[in-house]
Amino acid sequence: MGSELSRQLTQRFFRYLAITSQSDPKVKTLPSTPGQHDMARELAKELKTLGLDDIVIDEFATVTAVKKGNVPGAPRIGFITHIDTVDVGLSPDIHPQILTFTGDDLCLNKEKDIWLRVNEHPEILAYPDEEIIFSDGTSVLGADNKAAVTVVMTVLENLTAEHKHGDIVVAFVPDEEIGLCGAKALDLKRFDVDFAWTIDCCELGEIVYENFNAAAAEIRFTGVTAHPMSAKGVLVNPLLMATDFISHFDRRQTPECTEGREGYIWFNGIQAGQNEAILKANICDF
């Protein structure tokens, strides 16, 4: 990562990762976590330093700003990104590191014996002998979507008068990971553009022209509690009810067995005790 642009991107990315902004699906406020306010304030301050106009930060931690164009009549374009990172049950605090991938398994965390196994993530084979940013294995990396935020802000920093463009409007929104909550609350009068791109994490060079969409489902199973010494004919185990329910679905209609526009059901969470089990799922169909 020796070029000046690489250094800019890496330093900015690490700085954003130091701001904990994981969203929380259990919280119904917008944003769902206070760290997203911290991230929004940092971006608004930086946008001011970069000389953008019409900077607005609202109570939802949504930030918008305009880079004025220098070509009269040119299209007004927009870039929108989200500032939250996903909650997968790991630590919300991110500790990034740069490692060189030589083709072998990578130790992400020696103390906790956390490894990235090549046979589990064969997609990494496309990047031999490259320096790659990883987490330390105790959290997600947060490249979704702070890598995108980094790219947009670095583009704005490097635009000069020599670059010809119309107005560029940017929007940074919260709580995308828990249902596009921030995007739904965005005041489109602040994002008045001719066309726009959502910048999110994808494969290098990939352009996605259709949105991912899925419905969320929550299924509750209520059991009957009893002491195990006198449970025969009485106890109803809600955890077993949930696993029996899952077993009725086609094992091949899952994300790992489908692609493109093939539908799936993804059971992705369960909370269970002796009295109740709550099963969560995403359903995608066309």
C-alpha positions as CSV (number, residue, x, y, z in Angstrom):
1,M,0.0,0.0,0.0
2,G,2.7,2.3,-1.1
3,S,1.0,5.0,-3.2
4,E,-0.2,8.3,-1.8
5,L,-3.8,7.4,-2.6
6,S,-3.5,4.0,-0.9
7,R,-2.1,5.7,2.2
8,Q,-5.0,8.2,2.2
9,L,-7.6,5.5,1.9
10,T,-6.0,3.3,4.5
11,Q,-5.6,6.0,7.1
12,R,-9.1,7.3,6.6
13,F,-10.5,3.8,6.7
14,F,-8.7,3.0,10.0
15,R,-9.9,6.3,11.5
16,Y,-13.5,5.5,10.7
17,L,-13.2,2.0,12.0
18,A,-12.1,3.4,15.4
19,I,-15.6,4.9,15.7
20,T,-17.9,2.1,16.9
21,S,-21.2,2.4,14.9
22,Q,-22.7,-1.0,14.8
23,S,-26.5,-0.9,14.5
24,D,-28.8,-2.8,16.9
25,P,-31.9,-4.6,15.5
26,K,-33.5,-4.7,18.9
27,V,-33.6,-0.9,19.3
28,K,-36.5,1.0,17.6
29,T,-35.0,4.5,17.7
30,L,-33.2,6.0,14.7
31,P,-30.3,5.7,14.8
32,S,-30.3,2.6,16.9
33,T,-26.9,3.2,18.5
34,P,-25.2,6.4,19.7
35,G,-22.0,5.6,17.9
36,Q,-23.8,6.4,14.6
37,H,-24.2,10.0,15.9
38,D,-20.5,10.1,16.5
39,M,-19.8,8.9,13.0
40,A,-22.2,11.4,11.5
41,R,-20.6,14.3,13.4
42,E,-17.1,13.2,12.2
43,L,-18.3,13.2,8.6
44,A,-20.0,16.6,8.9
45,K,-16.9,18.1,10.4
46,E,-14.7,16.6,7.6
47,L,-17.1,17.8,4.9
48,K,-16.8,21.3,6.2
49,T,-13.0,21.1,6.1
50,L,-13.2,19.8,2.5
51,G,-15.2,22.9,1.6
52,L,-18.6,21.4,0.7
53,D,-21.8,23.4,0.9
54,D,-25.2,22.9,2.3
55,I,-24.0,20.5,5.0
56,V,-26.9,19.2,7.1
57,I,-26.8,16.7,10.0
58,D,-30.1,15.8,11.5
59,E,-31.5,14.1,14.6
60,F,-31.4,10.8,12.7
61,A,-27.6,10.9,12.2
62,T,-28.2,11.5,8.5
63,V,-25.6,13.8,6.8
64,T,-26.0,15.4,3.4
65,A,-23.7,17.9,1.6
66,V,-23.1,19.3,-1.9
67,K,-19.9,19.7,-3.9
68,K,-20.7,22.5,-6.2
69,G,-20.1,21.8,-9.9
70,N,-18.0,23.7,-12.3
71,V,-19.8,22.8,-15.5
72,P,-23.1,24.7,-16.0
73,G,-26.0,22.4,-17.0
74,A,-24.1,19.2,-16.2
75,P,-26.2,16.4,-14.5
76,R,-26.5,16.6,-10.7
77,I,-25.3,13.3,-9.4
78,G,-25.4,11.7,-6.0
79,F,-23.6,9.1,-3.9
80,I,-25.2,7.5,-0.9
81,T,-23.6,5.2,1.7
82,H,-24.6,3.9,5.1
83,I,-22.5,4.5,8.2
84,D,-23.5,1.5,10.4
85,T,-21.8,-1.9,10.6
86,V,-23.6,-5.2,10.9
87,D,-24.2,-7.0,14.2
88,V,-23.4,-10.7,13.8
89,G,-22.9,-11.4,17.5
90,L,-19.3,-10.4,17.7
91,S,-17.6,-7.4,19.3
92,P,-18.8,-4.0,18.1
93,D,-15.2,-2.7,18.5
94,I,-13.0,-3.2,15.4
95,H,-9.2,-3.7,15.5
96,P,-8.0,-3.7,11.9
97,Q,-4.6,-5.0,10.7
98,I,-2.8,-5.4,7.4
99,L,-1.6,-8.8,6.5
100,T,0.0,-10.2,3.3
101,F,-1.8,-13.2,1.8
102,T,0.7,-15.7,0.6
103,G,-1.8,-18.4,-0.3
104,D,-1.8,-20.1,3.1
105,D,-4.2,-19.9,6.0
106,L,-3.9,-16.6,7.9
107,C,-3.7,-16.2,11.7
108,L,-5.9,-13.3,12.6
109,N,-5.5,-13.5,16.3
110,K,-2.7,-15.6,17.9
111,E,-3.9,-15.0,21.5
112,K,-7.4,-16.4,20.7
113,D,-6.3,-18.8,18.0
114,I,-8.5,-17.3,15.3
115,W,-7.6,-18.2,11.7
116,L,-8.9,-17.4,8.3
117,R,-9.0,-20.7,6.5
118,V,-8.5,-20.7,2.7
119,N,-10.8,-23.7,2.2
120,E,-13.6,-21.8,4.0
121,H,-13.0,-18.6,2.1
122,P,-11.7,-19.6,-1.4
123,E,-12.6,-16.1,-2.7
124,I,-9.3,-14.9,-1.2
125,L,-7.3,-16.9,-3.7
126,A,-7.9,-14.1,-6.2
127,Y,-5.5,-11.9,-4.2
128,P,-2.1,-13.7,-4.0
129,D,0.8,-11.8,-2.4
130,E,-1.4,-8.7,-1.8
131,E,-1.6,-6.7,1.4
132,I,-5.2,-7.0,2.7
133,I,-6.9,-5.4,5.7
134,F,-8.5,-7.8,8.1
135,S,-10.1,-7.5,11.6
136,D,-8.4,-9.4,14.4
137,G,-11.2,-12.0,14.3
138,T,-13.1,-10.7,17.3
139,S,-15.4,-8.5,15.1
140,V,-16.5,-8.0,11.5
141,L,-14.1,-5.7,9.6
142,G,-16.7,-3.1,9.0
143,A,-15.8,-2.6,5.3
144,D,-19.5,-2.8,4.9
145,N,-19.8,0.0,4.7
146,K,-17.0,2.1,6.0
147,A,-14.9,1.2,3.0
148,A,-17.5,2.9,0.9
149,V,-17.7,5.9,3.1
150,T,-13.9,6.1,2.9
151,V,-14.0,6.0,-0.9
152,V,-16.6,8.8,-1.2
153,M,-14.8,11.1,1.2
154,T,-11.4,10.4,-0.5
155,V,-12.9,11.2,-3.9
156,L,-14.2,14.5,-2.5
157,E,-10.8,15.3,-1.0
158,N,-9.0,14.7,-4.3
159,L,-11.4,16.7,-6.6
160,T,-9.7,19.8,-8.0
161,A,-10.8,22.6,-10.4
162,E,-9.3,20.5,-13.2
163,H,-12.0,17.9,-12.7
164,K,-15.1,18.9,-14.7
165,H,-18.4,17.9,-13.1
166,G,-21.8,19.1,-12.1
167,D,-23.1,19.3,-8.6
168,I,-22.2,16.2,-6.5
169,V,-24.6,15.5,-3.7
170,V,-23.5,13.0,-0.9
171,A,-25.7,11.4,1.7
172,F,-24.6,9.3,4.6
173,V,-27.4,7.4,6.4
174,P,-27.8,5.2,9.5
175,D,-29.2,1.8,10.2
176,E,-29.1,0.2,6.7
177,E,-28.1,-3.2,8.2
178,I,-31.4,-3.5,10.1
179,G,-33.9,-2.7,7.4
180,L,-32.8,0.4,5.4
181,C,-34.2,2.6,8.2
182,G,-32.0,5.6,7.5
183,A,-32.6,5.5,3.7
184,K,-36.4,5.4,4.3
185,A,-36.2,8.5,6.6
186,L,-34.0,10.5,4.2
187,D,-35.5,13.8,3.2
188,L,-35.2,13.6,-0.6
189,K,-35.3,17.4,-0.9
190,R,-31.8,17.2,0.5
191,F,-30.9,14.6,-2.1
192,D,-32.3,16.2,-5.2
193,V,-30.3,14.6,-8.0
194,D,-30.7,13.5,-11.6
195,F,-29.2,10.0,-10.9
196,A,-27.2,8.4,-8.1
197,W,-25.2,5.5,-7.0
198,T,-25.3,3.6,-3.7
199,I,-21.8,2.8,-2.8
200,D,-21.5,-0.4,-0.8
201,C,-19.1,-3.3,-0.5
202,C,-18.9,-5.6,-3.4
203,E,-16.3,-7.4,-5.5
204,L,-13.6,-5.3,-7.1
205,G,-15.1,-3.7,-10.2
206,E,-18.6,-5.1,-9.5
207,I,-21.7,-3.0,-10.3
208,V,-25.1,-4.2,-8.9
209,Y,-28.1,-2.9,-10.8
210,E,-30.8,-4.6,-8.7
211,N,-31.4,-4.2,-5.0
212,F,-31.2,-7.0,-2.6
213,N,-34.6,-7.5,-0.9
214,A,-35.9,-9.9,1.7
215,A,-38.7,-10.0,4.2
216,A,-38.0,-10.6,7.9
217,A,-40.0,-13.1,9.9
218,E,-40.2,-13.9,13.6
219,I,-41.8,-17.1,14.8
220,R,-42.6,-17.7,18.5
221,F,-42.9,-21.1,20.0
222,T,-44.5,-21.3,23.5
223,G,-43.7,-24.5,25.5
224,V,-44.9,-26.0,28.7
225,T,-42.4,-26.1,31.6
226,A,-42.0,-29.0,34.0
227,H,-39.3,-30.5,36.2
228,P,-37.5,-33.2,34.3
229,M,-38.2,-35.8,37.0
230,S,-41.9,-35.5,36.5
231,A,-42.0,-34.2,32.8
232,K,-43.3,-37.2,31.0
233,G,-46.5,-36.3,29.1
234,V,-46.3,-32.7,30.4
235,L,-43.2,-30.9,29.3
236,V,-43.2,-29.3,25.8
237,N,-39.8,-28.1,24.8
238,P,-40.0,-24.9,22.6
239,L,-36.4,-25.3,21.4
240,L,-37.3,-28.7,19.9
241,M,-40.5,-27.2,18.4
242,A,-38.3,-24.7,16.6
243,T,-35.9,-27.3,15.3
244,D,-38.8,-29.5,14.1
245,F,-40.3,-26.4,12.4
246,I,-37.0,-25.8,10.5
247,S,-36.7,-29.5,9.5
248,H,-39.9,-29.1,7.4
249,F,-38.3,-26.7,5.0
250,D,-36.3,-27.7,1.9
251,R,-32.6,-27.9,2.8
252,R,-31.7,-26.7,-0.7
253,Q,-33.8,-23.5,-0.5
254,T,-31.1,-21.7,1.5
255,P,-28.7,-18.9,0.7
256,E,-25.7,-21.3,0.5
257,C,-27.6,-23.4,-2.1
258,T,-29.1,-20.7,-4.3
259,E,-28.0,-17.8,-6.5
260,G,-29.4,-15.0,-8.7
261,R,-33.1,-14.8,-8.5
262,E,-33.6,-18.1,-6.8
263,G,-35.6,-17.7,-3.6
264,Y,-34.6,-18.9,-0.2
265,I,-35.4,-19.0,3.5
266,W,-32.6,-18.1,5.8
267,F,-33.0,-19.1,9.5
268,N,-30.5,-16.7,11.0
269,G,-31.2,-16.4,14.7
270,I,-32.8,-18.1,17.7
271,Q,-33.4,-17.2,21.3
272,A,-34.7,-19.9,23.5
273,G,-35.4,-20.9,27.0
274,Q,-37.6,-23.4,28.8
275,N,-40.8,-21.5,28.2
276,E,-40.3,-19.8,24.8
277,A,-38.2,-19.9,21.6
278,I,-38.0,-17.1,19.2
279,L,-36.9,-18.1,15.7
280,K,-35.8,-15.4,13.2
281,A,-35.6,-15.8,9.4
282,N,-35.2,-13.9,6.2
283,I,-37.4,-14.8,3.2
284,C,-36.5,-13.9,-0.3
285,D,-38.6,-14.8,-3.3
286,F,-39.3,-13.5,-6.8
